[in-house]
Amino acid sequence: MKNEPGADTPPSYRQGEQPLHEYLRHHAHERPDKPAFIWYGRGIGYGELDRASDAFASLLHSLGVVAGDRVALYMGNCPQYVIAHFGIQKIGAIVSPCGPLFKAHELRYQLGDLGARVIVAARHLAPIVEEVRADTAIEHVFVTGHADMLPADPSIAIPEELRIDREADAAPAPGTRDLLATLETFRGIAPPSYSPDLEEVALMTYTSGTTGMPKGAMLSLRNALFKTAVTADCNGVRDDDVLLGIAPLYHIAGMLLCLDVNVYTGATAVLMHRFDPLATLQAIDRHRVTWWYSIAPMNVAVMQHPEASRYDMSSLRMNPATSFGITLTEPLARQWAEFTGGCPTYEAAYGLSETHTCDTYMPVDAVRWGTQGRPMPGVEIRIIDPDTGLDRPQGELGEIIVRSPGSFKGYWNKPEATAKTLRDGWVHTGDMGRLDEAGYLSFVGRFKEMIKVSGYSVFPEEVETILIRHPAISQAAVLGIPDPARGEVVRAYVVKKPGAEASAEEIIAWARENMASYKAPREVRFRDSLPATGAGKVLRRLLRDEEG
């Protein structure tokens, strides 16, 4: 199977060079009743989505929000997130997602850094907003329940937290306003006319903060349009596709692949609050899902569900995936193809927040396992010596640097960090990798997380990828710890598979047989879980903090 046409050429924008919210307006005019999103069985047409986001834009305008102002979103996946996202951008304001797993100190930091005056929060998170509000510039708090737009009779299983949310008291707390009720008062009121420059910042997504405090990466309307177009083309997304939107919308990958690509192409996305294997099986079967961006552990969980054989997966035709926790290997891809009746799965991309992600794509007819694919059309990737800035020879390790129309404008209020990362249009990623003779990129790890063992460089991702091949291990993360003789040694943190038995000594012995001795862990600690982002990426910084 080949990718759709356009994989090797820069994008020819399907509805012209205009912001994605104008693509939403176009589809609302051409096909108002076609579902843009399906929320547990409730279809939300393009017309309804356009009108609701117009109402939110008008609401913001009434509060004095103007172009360039930041508006914070503090909630998980739900239709209200999409409404707010496009409403904010329709008046030139900036979408600023806050992770719904944030605790008070994390939210306080980001809101303070943003200087946002308006926040839309999930109702159950309102107490955290109230706790930090006095330390921020927040003036207006709108709350909404994740279950507020659920249909009376959901078509697929809803998670327990949505059941609880639906039964909870919906009255807004003092000092807050109900989002959907307030939108009703602005229904039919057109937002002010606004003609943005595509270079204007429209999104500020905070980096995961692997080193130092998180930084707001400023991304423009053009960044989003470009990356959305090339990603849709290279992954063969059509207007008749039904996408499965499980990845977190507040995360750059979920935003691009589950929200932007859907609205750009005029397709339909089955939106889910979070991953659940049974609900995923039901969604694919009942809504005839054709295209799914997944995380590799999701694929495994779906195949292992005891009721998996009851559901028809044959509608799936494309499944780009990301290796988090479990490596997407060729045997796993063959197993998935057999399970679905032929759907290919392949490594989705390499990318980062600063480039609006998806800097590479995997040609479906030329998959190279162990790589992250080739540069997207219009994306340049080089491998350089980080000390000299000179290009490294083909196949040799160095720092990955990226340049494209997707490259960010810099970090919010951090000129020194911007100057260090963004040089002559090139994003210096701090990631280690290599390019092979066919131009495929292999990501190896981050410079600042590299472990130095007796002078040898050990990359955590490489060790973790090998460790999770152990039959008793479901997840693994490694850190470098000081050692008087070797400088550093590797310590592994592992989560065992249910019912599996393996001692630390057995895992260490196995590791020494399956990797170079200097890479093998000298110590293994067992845990029930590992700290991770909503997208499933293990956060070694938090792991180090937790372990002291």
Number of C-alpha atoms within 10 A of each C-alpha: 11 12 19 16 11 17 21 17 13 15 20 13 16 11 14 9 14 16 24 22 22 18 21 25 19 19 24 21 13 13 15 19 15 18 22 29 30 24 25 22 19 18 18 21 20 27 21 18 24 25 21 24 26 28 26 30 29 25 23 21 17 12 12 11 21 15 19 16 21 25 27 27 23 23 27 23 21 24 22 24 22 18 20 24 29 26 27 31 24 27 26 24 25 28 25 28 26 23 22 18 14 15 12 16 11 16 22 20 15 23 25 16 16 20 15 21 19 21 23 25 29 24 25 16 19 20 13 16 24 17 13 18 19 11 12 19 15 20 14 17 23 21 25 26 25 24 21 15 17 20 13 9 9 12 17 20 15 18 14 9 12 16 13 11 17 16 10 13 11 15 12 17 16 8 11 19 17 19 22 18 10 14 18 12 11 19 16 13 14 14 20 12 8 10 11 17 13 16 12 19 25 31 28 26 26 24 18 17 12 14 10 8 13 17 21 23 25 25 27 25 22 23 27 27 27 24 29 28 21 28 27 22 27 24 23 19 24 20 12 11 20 26 31 28 29 25 28 27 28 26 20 25 22 21 22 24 27 25 24 26 28 27 25 26 23 25 21 29 29 26 25 26 22 19 19 17 21 18 19 23 23 21 24 24 18 16 18 19 25 22 24 24 23 24 26 24 20 20 21 16 16 20 18 12 12 11 12 17 12 10 15 17 23 17 19 23 20 23 25 21 21 25 20 19 22 24 20 23 16 15 9 17 20 15 18 20 18 12 17 18 15 18 21 20 28 28 30 24 25 21 19 16 22 28 26 28 23 25 29 25 28 27 21 21 10 11 18 19 14 16 21 25 28 25 21 25 22 17 20 15 20 21 26 22 16 17 8 7 11 12 14 17 14 14 16 14 18 25 26 26 23 23 21 20 18 26 29 27 19 22 24 17 12 12 11 10 13 18 14 11 19 21 12 8 15 18 24 21 18 17 18 23 22 23 24 14 8 10 15 21 28 22 22 22 18 19 16 12 20 19 24 20 20 13 11 13 13 23 23 24 20 15 22 20 19 16 28 20 16 16 12 19 20 19 25 28 23 27 20 21 16 13 12 7 9 13 14 20 25 25 19 24 22 25 18 21 14 9 6 10 11 13 12 16 12 11 21 18 14 14 21 15 11 16 15 11 11 19 23 24 24 18 16 19 13 15 12 10 13 22 16 16 14 18 21 19 16 18 16 18 18 15 17 14 8 10 7 6
